[in-house]
Amino acid sequence: MQEGMQKTSENVGCRQKCRTESESYGGAQTYIGIVDDSLVEVQLGKDDLLERILSPDNLRKAYKQVVGNKGAGGVDKMGTSELLPYLNLHLSELIEKIKSGKYKPTAVRRVEIAKDNGKKRQLGIPTVVDRFIQQAISQVLMEEYEPLFSANSFGFRPNRSAHDAIKEVQRYAEEGYRYCVGLDLERFFDTVNHSKLIQVLSETIKDGRVVSLIHKYLNAGIMVRHKYEESIEGVPQGGPLSPILSNILLNELDKELERRGHPFVRYADDCIVLVKSLRATERVRDSIANYVEKELFLKVNKEKTVLGTLAGKKFLGYSFY
């Protein structure tokens, strides 16, 4: 893989990242570039996000992650074992298409898996090549957003787990927050509003090429039993971009809860808000539902949103006493 990446970086003019860890200066990263046949330090800031995504080290890391995760192929049936030969032949062309804005992602393959309650969860499996590109994007988005995410958010984040989320709920309970609102976002991953997500994304990501590429992935469509369907909403679970994009959107909810002074714990789309009285639970539920529906264009299932004492409440498969 290293040889293929190195060769491509020379062919298409990718800036070669230092072999040591890249240094960060106020959100920028330092790379070694070639200017007038001389090696110089080049700082890549927020407007050069695509160059960071397509840097050899970031692509190498993305490749290792995708191959390590294995998983089923997309609509083209290419397996992860075939990715390296493909990249050795086509990576230069792939990078040029992405840089020029001509790259078009392939539709995801619809897969259904059984849930514990007997219902089906719908997944969208991208092709291995698209997983590779999505992983490269996701890694850089994580670098940008991780410092911005709430300390009360635990899902899809490094060095954080469901167990950590449970411990945080217990800590609030010990502080006297014995009542809760167990927020249920109805079919969250399937109903994310693309326009709202792009708006939120654009507030932080100033490289329009990256925002455009992500928008293309959102609109790539779905193949269901060999029939193409448009993807006008949602972030299909099954690709590397889905977790970080869901956190980017729901970080808006986190900020609103923090602004209102509500203790809460969120793990992906599972969110529990802690209060000190039973009377407060209904008021908090209604006000949060109003914000979620009017500002984020998501739907709160009020029937499944649990109100009451924390004792006996299930959260992430754990029951509190």
N, C-alpha and C positions, 0 to 999 in steps of 0.2 A: 504493500500500500504506500509506503513511504516513497518508493521510487516513482510510482505513478503520480503522486501528488507533486513531487519535486519537479518532474518533467513538465507537468501542466502549468505550474506556477511560472516557469521560464517561458512557456509558449504564449500564455495569455497575459503576462505582465502582472500577475498577482504579487502584492507586496509580501515579502517573506518575513514572517514573524521571527523574532529572536528565538534561539533554541532555549534560552533560559526563560523563566516566567516573564510574561509581558508586564510592563510597569503601567500603573494607572495614575493619571494626574487629573483629578477633578472630572472624572467621567470619560476622559480620553485614554486611548491605549497607544503605546509606542511600538512601531514596527520599523524594520530595516527596509528601506526602499532604495531604488537605483535612480539617480538623477544625474544626467550628463556624465554617464559612465562612472559615477562615484557612489559609494554607499553612504547614505545619510539616514538620520533618524526622522521618521515621519509619524506625526501624531494623528491618530484617527479619532475624531470626535463623534458627536451625535448625528452629524450630517453624513458621516462616512460609515454608517452601520452596515450597508451592504458589503463594503470591502472587508469589514470584520467578519461577517458571515461567511464570505468566500475565501478567507485567508486559509493557507494550507494547514495550519495547526488546528483551526476550528473544523475544517472539513475532515481531517484525519480523526479527530475526536468523535465527530458525528458518525463516521463510517464504523468505528469500533463499537459505538453504542448500538447502532442498528444491527450489525452482525451479531453482537453479543445477545441482543434481545430475541434474535431469531424471529419466530412468528410466521404466519401464513402469508402467501403472496397476494397481490392485488388482482385487478382485472386482467393483467398481462401474464399472471401466474409465475413471474420471475421470483426465484427464491433468494434468500440472503447470500447463499454460496455463489450466486451468479453476479453479485454486485461488483466485486473487484474486477473481474474481466471486463465488465461493461464500462466501469469508470476508466480503466486503463485505455480503452478505445475512444470513449466519448466525453470525458470530463471537460476537456477544453471547449468543446462545442456546447456542452451544458452550461458552463460558466458564462460563455459569450451570450447565450440566449437569455440567461437570467439578467445579466448586466444591461442588455439592450431592451429589456422589457418584453421580449418575444416568447419567453417560456410559457407554456400552457400546461398546467397540472392535469393529470389524468383523473377521471372520476373515481371515487372510492367504491369498493365492493361491499354491498350490504351483507352483514352477517348478523344472525340473531342467536343470542345465548340465553339460557334459562336463568332466571333470578330465583332467590330463595323462596319468594312468595308465589312461585309458579308462573309468573308473568315472564315476558321476554324483554331482554335489553337489546336494543339495536346498536350495532357497531358499524363503523365505516372504515374499511381497511384500505389504506392507500397502497399504491405500488411501492416496491422496495426503493426505487429511485426517488419517488416523492417522499418517502419516509426519511431518506438520507438528507434531502433538502430541508424538510420540515425540522429534522433534528438539529441541523446547523443553525436554522433561524431560532429555534427554541433556546439553544444554548446562549446565544447572544441576548435574546430577550430576557432570559433569566438574570444575566449580569446586570442589565439595565433596571429591572424591576425589583429584584430581591431587596435592595435597600429601601424601596418605597412601600413594600407590603407591610401589613399590620402584624404586630407581634401576636395577635390573637387568631391568625390564620395559620393552619397547620398542614393542609393537604397539598400534595404535589410540590413540596418545597424541600430543599436539602437540609439534612440533619433535624428534621421534624417528623413526627409520627402520630398515628392515632392515639397511641398511649400517652404522648405528651399532651394532646388535646384533652383527654380524659382527666389527667392530673390538673390541668388548668381549671376545668369545671369544678373539680373537688376543692381546689383552692378558693374559688369564689364561694362555694357552699360554706366553707369554714369561716368566711367573712360575713356570713349572714344572708347570703342570697340563696334562699331556700325554694324559690319559685322560678318557673321558667316558661319561656315561649319556644317550643321546638318548631322552628320555621320550616315549612315544606314548600320548596320551589317546584312547581308542577312541571315535569318533563324539561328540566332546565337545559340540558345539553342539546335537546332537540328544538328548543324555541328561542335560543339567543338571537336577538335582533342584530343583523349584520351592520346596519347603519349606525346603531348605537355603539357597537363594539369598535368599529372603525373610528368613530368620533373620539371615544375614550383612548384608543390606541394612539391617535394622532396628537393627543395632548402631550405625550411623552416622546413618541418616536417621530423625530423631525426629518428622517430620511424617507421621502415620499416613495422611493423605489421599493423600500421594504414594506411599507403600508400597502402599496399596490400589489406586491407579490402575495402578501397574506390575504388580501381581498380575493385574489384569483383562487387561492386554496379554498376559501369559504364558498365560492361560487362554482367549484369544480364539478359538482353534480354527483349523483349516486347511481350505480348500476344495480338494479334489483331484478334478479332472474333474467339477465341479459337485456333488460330494458332500461334506457336512460331516464332518470328523473332529475329535474332541476333541484338545486339546494338553495332555496330562497331564504332560509333561516336555519339556525343551529350551528353547532360546532361538533361534528361527528366524533364520538368516542372511538378510539382505535388508532389515531395518529399521534405523533409526538407534539403537535401544536396544540391540540385540544386542552391539555391540562393548564398550560401557561396562559392561554387565551381566556379560559374560564376564570382563572385567578385575577387576570387583569380587569375583567368586567366586574367581578364580585368584590374586588378591592374598593370599588365605588360604594358598595353597601357597607363594607368595613369602615370606611371613612365617615359615612353618615352616622353609623352607630356610635363611633368614637366622638363625633361632634355633639351628639345628644347625650353623651355620658353613660351609655348603656354598656355594662359588662357583657361580653359575648365570647363565644368560641366558635370558629368556623373551620370545617374540614371539607374542602371542595364545596359542594352545594348543600352540605348538611350544616345547619347553623342553629345554635341554641343561644338565646338571650336570657340573661339572669336578672331577676328582680327580687324585691324583698317582701312583696305582698301579693296575695291572690288577686286583689282588685286591680292591681297594675297590669296584670298579664293581658287582659282583653284590650285595654287602652294601647299598650305597647304593640300588640299584634296588629291592631287596626292601623296605627300610624306607620308602622314599618311596611305593611302591605300596600298602603297608599303610596309610599315612596317607591317601592319596588316596581309597582305597576305603572306609575306615571312617569318615573324618571329613568328606569332601566328597561321598561317595556317587557317585563317578565310577569309571570302570574304566580301568586301565592295561593296554594290550595288551603283555604281556611278550614275545611272539614278535616284535613289530615294534619294541620298545624296544631300541635298539642299544647294545651294550657294547663297549668296546675303546679303541684309540688314537684320538686326535683326527685324526691324519693319515688322509686318505681319507674322513673323515666328511662327509656332506652335511648342511648346515643352512641353511634358507631359500634353497635352490638354489645354495649356494656350497660348494665342496669345500676342505677344509683340507689343507695339505701338511706 
